[in-house]
């Protein structure tokens, strides 16, 4: 039984206000395809659970910079200055 689904199928599950939990640290190991799909789907008001806020241009940073995140739950804010503007 194949449990993998396409990015199009994943994108159909996105809703404003959803909670996303992503792995990685400082942008390394973050599911970049998922971050890109969230940006393309124009999902807003995300609650983001992650190890850190990464960088402006990588990791979960683009979600924060593009004002898609309303709340970050992280153990390390890191080097993303945009986190302070949530």
Secondary structure, DSSP 8 states (H G I E B T S, - for coil): ------HHHHHTT--TT-EEE---BTTBT--HHHHHHHHHTT--SEEEE-SB---SSSTTHHHHHTT-EEEEE-SB-TT-GGGGG-
